[in-house]
Amino acid sequence: MYNAPTTHISVEEGGEGYTRQPAPTSARRYDLAPYAGRGERRTEELTRPGKHPLFTIGICLVILVVFLTAYTLIPPALQKWQDDRMYGYPRTFQTDATVGHGGTEHFLALNNHGTIEVVEIPTDPGKINQPRLYIIVRLTSQGADLVPATVSFPDINGDSKPDIQVEVLDGANPSIWILFNNGTTFVPKL
């Protein structure tokens, strides 16, 4: 609280004096009497208080929140951008392979709203050699329509016929589905 100096004014006629408080001001007054004779003017520098320790802690916490947000948002966005560039939307993968069904077939792995489908399209369709659709799996997780799938044709059971291996690239845990070649089509079991 500001304690202003008191001023005494005496009144001659009544003989009584009274005390009046001057109005508080925000101006600082300095006693410049010691320097008045020299003609120089000197001002006093006020010390500025340092920043409160909680200010530094708050800045550190804001930086931490920004980095954690970036760490959790940027990698999935980058992965989605890479999958969009490589597989498109809806997620598709296509390849050609000779699997013994009447020539070289064109295979298309498609994520149709969370259902992984493989379409076998023969190069020479006829009455016997028709396009075939294989439904592999129905995904139910969030973002299931963004999961890509790829196909490859190793001989899993050693019968000299290439089987179809579908790899569903669902995050950190890809799953592999195998359909066996019986000579005319792919089946889940022989």
Order of alpha helices (4+ residues) and beta strands (2+ residues): beta-beta-alpha-alpha-beta-beta-beta-beta-beta-beta-beta-beta
